[in-house]
């Protein structure tokens, strides 16, 4: 007699045969069915990546390829080959060193002033009623986007050597000369840049201030904590990553501005900036564009460094979201 295999009881599943290979499915009845493996589908690829292809193509053409060309021009030598000659020339050039130092100093001062003025302003706007908040947000949007030649002309017409406000102060106070700093000087550039940097900082940090809940302050008051203790131990630690992120964005934006700087610092005695030196090289150089490429790569490196620090700040701030 032949031994019979015991049938599985109700509720039990038959054992899966070990011979079942990848790509096969075994049903509870023990019948093995083959399932085709995943294949590349053009339709699926276009459905998943099609909407992003124009953006990726734009990024490739407008960002990646120009960056690679700048890196090539930075190290390419006139006689062929690659080296550090262009970098050495920029480092040894006193005008370029002055431009790099002035740009970094202007970016640092602007980011610090925009933070000192914009952070309290943003906090006050969040405490306003809906009508007042909408008015100030509209005003900040207009001011942050009003930059370029028009803004430079407005400041020259206002506080220039023959500006309206300059002439009024001369007549009222009997002042000789211009009581305001020259628009091309370090002080004048800071006045002009603050016009759009402070509103931009407010718009960047305003959504982050909603992280600070009113319930936290009420809970601190219940625990008999003073307002100073609340801001020292809760408010400032929570908001500081967002403020640092805004500081980094304003710093990066400031050192990369060209139109405003070109309009207000066109005189030979005006301060030197990296963007102005790049423009001068592109307009007047007949010996190659290696100098402009080096300065452009420097701006790229500063932007990449600021972006990395910005992402780290937001990663730390995300704990409170």
C-alpha positions as CSV (number, residue, x, y, z in Angstrom):
1,X,0.0,0.0,0.0
2,X,1.1,3.5,-0.8
3,X,1.2,6.0,2.1
4,X,-1.1,8.9,1.6
5,X,0.0,12.5,2.2
6,X,-2.2,14.0,5.0
7,X,-4.4,16.8,3.7
8,X,-4.1,20.2,5.4
9,X,-6.7,21.0,8.0
10,X,-9.1,23.9,7.6
11,X,-7.4,27.2,8.3
12,X,-3.9,25.8,7.5
13,X,-1.9,26.7,4.5
14,X,0.0,24.2,2.4
15,X,3.8,24.5,2.6
16,X,5.4,26.5,-0.2
17,X,7.6,24.4,-2.4
18,X,11.2,25.2,-2.2
19,X,11.5,25.0,-5.9
20,X,9.5,28.1,-6.4
21,X,11.8,30.6,-8.0
22,X,11.9,34.4,-8.0
23,X,9.1,35.9,-10.1
24,X,6.7,33.0,-9.2
25,X,3.8,33.2,-6.7
26,X,2.3,30.2,-4.9
27,X,-1.3,30.2,-3.9
28,X,-2.7,28.6,-0.8
29,X,-3.8,25.7,-2.9
30,X,-0.3,24.9,-3.8
31,X,-0.6,25.9,-7.5
32,X,2.4,27.9,-8.7
33,X,1.8,30.8,-11.0
34,X,4.5,32.8,-12.8
35,X,4.5,36.6,-12.5
36,X,6.5,38.6,-15.1
37,X,9.4,40.7,-13.7
38,X,9.3,44.5,-13.8
39,X,10.2,45.8,-17.2
40,X,11.1,49.3,-18.3
41,X,8.1,51.1,-19.5
42,X,8.4,54.3,-21.5
43,X,4.9,55.3,-20.7
44,X,5.5,54.9,-17.0
45,X,8.8,56.8,-17.2
46,X,7.1,59.7,-19.0
47,X,4.2,59.7,-16.5
48,X,6.6,59.9,-13.5
49,X,9.3,62.2,-14.9
50,X,7.5,64.0,-17.8
51,X,6.4,67.0,-15.8
52,X,9.9,67.5,-14.4
53,X,11.8,67.1,-17.7
54,X,11.4,70.8,-18.7
55,X,12.8,71.9,-15.3
56,X,15.6,69.4,-15.5
57,X,16.5,70.5,-19.0
58,X,16.4,74.2,-17.9
59,X,18.7,73.4,-15.0
60,X,21.1,71.5,-17.2
61,X,21.3,74.3,-19.8
62,X,21.2,77.3,-17.5
63,X,23.1,76.1,-14.4
64,X,25.1,72.9,-14.9
65,X,26.7,73.6,-18.3
66,X,27.6,77.2,-17.5
67,X,29.2,76.1,-14.2
68,X,31.2,73.5,-16.0
69,X,32.4,76.1,-18.5
70,X,33.4,78.4,-15.7
71,X,35.4,75.7,-14.0
72,X,37.1,75.0,-17.4
73,X,37.9,78.6,-18.0
74,X,39.3,79.0,-14.4
75,X,42.0,76.3,-14.9
76,X,42.5,76.5,-18.7
77,X,45.8,78.1,-19.7
78,X,46.2,80.2,-22.9
79,X,48.8,78.0,-24.3
80,X,46.9,74.8,-23.6
81,X,46.7,72.6,-20.6
82,X,45.4,73.4,-17.1
83,X,46.9,75.2,-14.2
84,X,46.4,77.7,-11.4
85,X,47.7,80.8,-13.2
86,X,44.4,82.7,-13.3
87,X,43.8,82.0,-9.6
88,X,47.3,83.3,-8.7
89,X,46.8,86.4,-10.8
90,X,43.5,87.2,-9.0
91,X,45.1,86.6,-5.6
92,X,48.0,88.9,-6.4
93,X,45.9,91.6,-7.8
94,X,45.2,94.3,-5.1
95,X,42.0,95.4,-6.8
96,X,40.6,91.9,-6.8
97,X,41.6,91.4,-3.2
98,X,39.8,94.7,-2.3
99,X,36.7,93.6,-4.2
100,X,36.6,90.2,-2.4
101,X,37.0,91.8,1.0
102,X,34.5,94.6,0.3
103,X,31.9,92.1,-1.0
104,X,32.3,89.9,2.1
105,X,32.1,92.9,4.4
106,X,29.1,94.3,2.7
107,X,27.3,91.0,2.8
108,X,28.1,90.5,6.5
109,X,26.9,94.0,7.5
110,X,23.8,93.8,5.4
111,X,22.8,90.4,6.7
112,X,23.4,91.6,10.3
113,X,21.5,94.8,9.9
114,X,18.6,93.1,8.0
115,X,18.4,90.6,10.8
116,X,18.5,93.2,13.6
117,X,15.8,95.3,11.9
118,X,13.8,92.6,10.2
119,X,13.4,90.0,13.0
120,X,11.5,92.4,15.4
121,X,9.5,93.8,12.4
122,X,8.4,90.3,11.4
123,X,7.4,89.5,15.0
124,X,5.3,92.7,15.2
125,X,3.6,91.9,11.9
126,X,2.6,88.4,13.2
127,X,0.9,90.2,16.1
128,X,-1.2,92.5,14.0
129,X,-4.7,92.0,12.9
130,X,-5.5,90.6,9.5
131,X,-6.0,94.0,7.8
132,X,-2.8,95.5,9.1
133,X,-0.9,92.4,8.4
134,X,-2.1,92.3,4.8
135,X,-1.1,96.0,4.3
136,X,2.5,95.5,5.6
137,X,2.9,92.2,3.7
138,X,1.9,94.0,0.5
139,X,4.4,96.8,1.3
140,X,7.2,94.4,2.0
141,X,6.5,92.5,-1.3
142,X,6.7,95.7,-3.3
143,X,9.9,96.9,-1.5
144,X,11.7,93.6,-1.8
145,X,11.1,93.4,-5.6
146,X,11.9,97.0,-6.3
147,X,15.6,96.8,-7.0
148,X,17.9,97.5,-9.9
149,X,18.5,100.7,-11.8
150,X,15.2,102.2,-10.7
151,X,16.1,101.9,-7.0
152,X,19.6,103.3,-7.6
153,X,18.2,106.3,-9.5
154,X,15.7,106.9,-6.7
155,X,18.4,107.1,-4.0
156,X,20.6,109.3,-6.2
157,X,17.7,111.7,-6.7
158,X,17.0,111.6,-2.9
159,X,20.4,111.7,-1.1
160,X,22.8,112.4,-4.0
161,X,24.9,115.5,-4.1
162,X,22.0,117.4,-5.7
163,X,19.3,115.2,-4.3
164,X,16.0,116.5,-3.1
165,X,16.5,115.7,0.6
166,X,20.1,116.9,0.4
167,X,19.0,120.3,-0.9
168,X,16.3,120.6,1.7
169,X,18.7,120.0,4.6
170,X,21.2,122.4,3.1
171,X,18.5,125.1,3.0
172,X,17.1,124.4,6.5
173,X,20.3,123.7,8.4
174,X,22.8,125.6,6.4
175,X,25.0,122.6,5.7
176,X,27.7,122.8,3.2
177,X,28.2,119.7,1.0
178,X,26.3,116.5,1.2
179,X,25.2,115.4,4.7
180,X,24.7,111.8,3.4
181,X,27.4,109.4,2.4
182,X,28.1,109.0,-1.2
183,X,26.0,106.3,-2.8
184,X,29.1,104.6,-4.1
185,X,30.8,104.4,-0.7
186,X,30.4,101.6,1.9
187,X,27.9,103.6,3.9
188,X,25.9,104.6,0.9
189,X,25.8,101.1,-0.4
190,X,24.5,99.9,2.9
191,X,21.7,102.5,2.8
192,X,20.6,101.4,-0.6
193,X,20.8,97.7,0.0
194,X,18.8,97.9,3.2
195,X,15.8,99.1,1.2
196,X,15.2,95.6,-0.3
197,X,17.1,93.4,2.1
198,X,15.1,94.2,5.2
199,X,11.7,93.4,3.5
200,X,13.2,90.3,2.0
201,X,14.3,89.1,5.4
202,X,10.9,89.8,6.8
203,X,9.2,87.8,4.1
204,X,11.7,84.9,4.6
205,X,11.3,84.6,8.3
206,X,7.6,85.5,8.7
207,X,6.2,82.0,8.1
208,X,8.7,80.6,10.6
209,X,7.5,82.8,13.5
210,X,4.2,80.9,13.5
211,X,6.1,78.0,15.0
212,X,6.2,79.8,18.3
213,X,2.9,79.0,19.8
214,X,1.0,81.2,22.2
215,X,0.3,78.2,24.4
216,X,4.0,77.9,25.2
217,X,4.1,81.4,26.6
218,X,1.0,80.7,28.6
219,X,2.5,77.5,30.0
220,X,5.6,79.4,30.9
221,X,3.5,82.0,32.8
222,X,1.7,79.2,34.6
223,X,5.1,77.9,35.7
224,X,5.9,81.4,37.0
225,X,8.5,82.1,34.3
226,X,9.1,85.7,33.4
227,X,9.0,87.0,29.8
228,X,12.7,87.2,29.8
229,X,13.1,83.6,30.9
230,X,10.6,82.5,28.2
231,X,12.6,84.2,25.4
232,X,15.9,83.0,26.8
233,X,15.0,79.3,27.2
234,X,12.2,78.8,24.7
235,X,11.7,81.6,22.2
236,X,15.3,82.4,21.0
237,X,16.4,78.7,20.8
238,X,13.3,77.8,18.7
239,X,13.6,80.8,16.4
240,X,17.4,81.0,16.1
241,X,17.7,78.4,13.3
242,X,15.2,80.3,11.2
243,X,16.9,83.6,11.8
244,X,20.3,82.1,10.9
245,X,18.8,80.7,7.7
246,X,17.5,84.2,6.8
247,X,20.9,85.7,7.6
248,X,22.6,83.3,5.2
249,X,20.1,84.0,2.4
250,X,20.5,87.8,2.7
251,X,24.3,87.4,2.8
252,X,24.3,85.3,-0.3
253,X,21.9,87.6,-2.1
254,X,23.9,90.7,-1.2
255,X,27.3,89.6,-2.6
256,X,25.6,88.5,-5.9
257,X,23.7,91.8,-6.6
258,X,25.0,93.5,-9.8
259,X,22.4,96.0,-11.2
260,X,22.1,98.2,-8.1
261,X,25.9,98.1,-7.5
262,X,26.6,99.0,-11.1
263,X,24.2,102.0,-10.9
264,X,25.4,103.5,-7.6
265,X,29.1,102.6,-7.8
266,X,29.9,103.6,-11.4
267,X,32.4,106.3,-10.4
268,X,36.1,105.4,-10.2
269,X,36.3,106.3,-6.5
270,X,33.4,103.9,-5.6
271,X,34.0,100.7,-3.7
272,X,35.0,97.6,-5.6
273,X,32.8,94.5,-5.5
274,X,33.2,91.0,-7.0
275,X,30.2,91.5,-9.3
276,X,31.5,94.8,-10.6
277,X,34.9,93.3,-11.3
278,X,33.3,90.5,-13.3
279,X,31.4,93.0,-15.3
280,X,34.4,95.2,-15.9
281,X,36.4,92.1,-17.1
282,X,33.6,91.1,-19.5
283,X,33.4,94.6,-21.0
284,X,37.1,95.5,-21.3
285,X,39.2,92.4,-21.3
286,X,41.0,91.4,-24.5
287,X,43.3,88.8,-23.0
288,X,40.7,86.2,-22.1
289,X,38.1,85.7,-19.4
290,X,40.1,83.8,-16.9
291,X,39.8,86.5,-14.3
292,X,36.0,86.7,-14.6
293,X,35.8,82.9,-14.4
294,X,37.8,82.8,-11.2
295,X,35.7,85.5,-9.5
296,X,32.5,83.7,-10.7
297,X,33.6,80.4,-9.3
298,X,34.3,82.1,-6.0
299,X,30.8,83.4,-6.0
300,X,29.6,79.9,-6.8
301,X,31.6,78.4,-3.9
302,X,30.2,81.0,-1.5
303,X,26.7,80.3,-2.6
304,X,27.1,76.5,-2.2
305,X,28.6,77.0,1.2
306,X,25.7,79.2,2.3
307,X,23.2,76.8,0.9
308,X,24.7,73.9,2.8
309,X,24.6,75.9,6.0
310,X,21.1,77.0,5.2
311,X,20.0,73.4,4.8
312,X,21.6,72.4,8.1
313,X,19.8,75.3,9.9
314,X,16.5,74.3,8.5
315,X,17.1,70.6,9.4
316,X,17.6,71.7,13.0
317,X,14.6,74.0,12.9
318,X,12.4,71.2,11.5
319,X,12.3,69.6,14.9
320,X,9.7,72.2,15.9
321,X,7.5,71.8,12.9
